């Protein structure tokens, strides 16, 4: 009996590991290719974008085969990657690379703010499978915080592309954004704990 109970959490752990790999795998591929690809920064960005598009498509296929579905977040990411990635490869223009980042951040912020205004914390739709015990108040707070974060990142990107050279901007986009995003995501842990199954949901 004890052995059966010990084995119970393993499927969930495996599922969580698979979700992490599918969500972050394409992003890691992008960073790796961007660092190792030959040529100047524009060519590296094109190589990295191409690899990211392929990795995203593979992640969607694996998700369908392994879990029987493609998560809303994967569909959304796939569409954004296909549209903006295709434009990046076609145009090969430094200015578009920079402006594209602002557009994507602003679009994410607008979508999340729209969801809050209409009473639908849209972050719940794309992340609920990873945090099934989160209460509605927690999803509203997470959605609000990420909306503000994306808006701030859009403004920061506009400032940096005006102040930095293209090479400096690329370096910040690859490594600076990763560090900032990880720090911000970690700062949301108290909300995840407070509004989870046993958190009580009160500030």
C-alpha positions in Angstrom: 0.0 0.0 0.0 2.8 2.4 0.9 4.6 1.7 -2.4 1.4 2.6 -4.4 1.1 6.0 -2.6 4.7 6.8 -3.2 4.3 6.3 -6.9 1.2 8.5 -7.2 2.9 11.9 -7.8 5.2 10.7 -10.5 2.8 11.1 -13.5 2.1 14.7 -12.5 5.8 15.4 -12.1 6.5 14.0 -15.5 3.7 16.1 -17.0 5.1 19.2 -15.4 8.5 18.4 -16.7 7.1 17.9 -20.2 5.2 21.2 -20.1 8.4 23.0 -19.0 10.3 21.5 -21.9 7.7 22.4 -24.4 7.3 25.9 -23.1 10.9 26.8 -22.7 12.7 24.5 -25.1 12.1 26.7 -28.2 13.3 29.7 -26.3 16.5 27.9 -25.3 17.0 26.9 -29.0 16.7 30.6 -29.9 19.3 31.7 -27.4 21.7 28.9 -28.4 21.5 29.5 -32.2 21.7 33.3 -31.7 25.0 32.8 -29.8 26.5 30.2 -32.2 25.2 31.2 -35.6 27.8 32.6 -38.1 27.7 36.1 -39.6 26.7 39.5 -38.4 23.9 40.3 -35.9 21.3 40.5 -38.6 22.2 37.0 -40.0 22.4 35.6 -36.4 18.9 37.0 -35.7 17.6 35.4 -38.9 19.2 32.0 -38.1 17.9 32.2 -34.5 14.4 33.2 -35.6 14.3 30.3 -38.1 15.4 27.8 -35.5 12.8 29.2 -33.1 10.0 28.8 -35.6 11.0 25.2 -36.3 11.4 24.4 -32.5 8.0 25.9 -31.8 6.4 23.8 -34.5 8.1 20.7 -33.1 6.9 21.6 -29.6 3.3 21.8 -30.8 3.5 18.5 -32.5 5.1 16.8 -29.5 2.4 18.3 -27.2 -0.3 16.9 -29.5 1.3 13.5 -29.5 2.1 13.2 -25.8 -0.9 15.0 -24.2 -3.5 14.8 -26.9 -3.9 18.6 -27.1 -2.1 21.8 -28.0 -2.3 24.3 -25.1 -3.8 27.8 -25.9 -0.4 29.4 -25.0 1.3 27.2 -27.6 -1.3 28.2 -30.3 -0.9 31.9 -29.4 2.9 31.6 -29.4 2.9 29.6 -32.7 0.8 32.3 -34.5 2.9 35.2 -33.2 6.2 33.4 -34.1 4.9 32.5 -37.6 3.8 36.0 -38.4 6.6 38.1 -36.9 9.2 35.4 -37.5 8.3 35.3 -41.2 8.5 39.1 -41.4 11.9 39.0 -39.7 13.3 36.5 -42.2 11.8 38.3 -45.2 12.8 41.9 -44.3 16.2 41.3 -42.7 16.0 44.9 -41.4 17.7 46.1 -38.2 15.0 48.7 -37.5 12.2 46.1 -37.9 14.0 43.7 -35.5 13.9 46.4 -32.8 10.4 47.7 -33.5 9.0 44.2 -33.7 10.0 43.6 -30.0 8.1 46.7 -28.9 5.0 45.7 -30.9 5.0 42.2 -29.4 5.4 43.5 -25.8 2.7 46.2 -26.4 0.4 43.6 -27.9 0.7 41.3 -24.9 0.1 44.1 -22.5 -3.0 45.3 -24.5 -4.5 41.8 -24.6 -4.0 41.2 -20.8 -5.3 44.7 -19.9 -8.4 44.1 -22.2 -9.0 40.8 -20.3 -8.9 42.6 -17.0 -11.3 45.4 -18.1 -13.8 42.8 -19.4 -13.5 40.7 -16.3 -11.6 37.8 -17.9 -8.0 37.3 -16.5 -6.7 35.9 -19.8 -3.5 34.7 -18.3 -5.6 31.9 -16.7 -6.6 30.6 -20.1 -2.9 30.0 -21.1 -1.4 29.0 -17.8 -4.1 27.3 -15.8 -2.8 23.8 -16.7 0.4 24.7 -14.8 -1.3 26.1 -11.8 -4.7 24.4 -11.5 -5.2 25.3 -7.9 -4.9 29.1 -8.3 -8.1 31.0 -7.3 -9.6 33.8 -9.5 -8.2 36.6 -7.4 -4.7 35.2 -7.9 -5.2 35.0 -11.6 -6.4 38.7 -11.7 -3.3 39.8 -9.8 -1.0 37.8 -12.0 -2.6 39.1 -15.2 -2.4 42.7 -13.9 1.3 42.3 -13.0 2.3 40.7 -16.2 0.3 43.3 -18.2 2.3 46.1 -16.4 5.5 44.2 -17.0 5.0 43.9 -20.7 4.0 47.5 -21.0 7.2 48.5 -19.1 9.3 46.3 -21.3 7.8 47.9 -24.4 8.7 51.3 -23.1 12.2 50.1 -22.1 12.8 48.6 -25.5 11.9 51.9 -27.2 14.3 53.8 -24.9 17.1 51.3 -25.5 16.8 51.2 -29.2 17.2 55.0 -29.2 20.2 55.0 -26.9 22.1 51.9 -27.8 23.9 50.7 -30.9 22.3 47.7 -32.7 25.0 45.4 -31.4 24.4 46.6 -27.8 20.6 46.3 -28.2 21.0 42.7 -29.5 23.2 41.8 -26.5 20.6 43.2 -24.1 17.7 41.5 -25.9 19.3 38.1 -25.7 20.7 38.2 -22.1 19.3 41.3 -20.4 15.7 40.5 -21.2 16.2 36.9 -20.0 17.5 38.0 -16.6 14.9 40.6 -16.1 12.1 38.2 -17.1 13.4 35.5 -14.7 13.7 38.0 -11.8 10.2 39.3 -12.5 8.7 35.7 -12.7 10.4 34.8 -9.5 8.9 37.9 -7.8 5.4 36.5 -8.5 6.0 33.5 -6.4 4.3 35.0 -3.3 1.1 35.3 -5.3 1.3 31.7 -6.5 1.7 30.5 -3.0 -0.9 32.9 -1.4 -3.6 32.1 -3.9 -2.9 28.4 -4.4 -4.9 25.6 -2.9 -3.8 26.3 0.7 -3.0 30.0 0.5 -6.3 31.4 1.6 -6.3 34.1 -1.1 -6.0 37.1 1.2 -3.5 39.9 1.2 
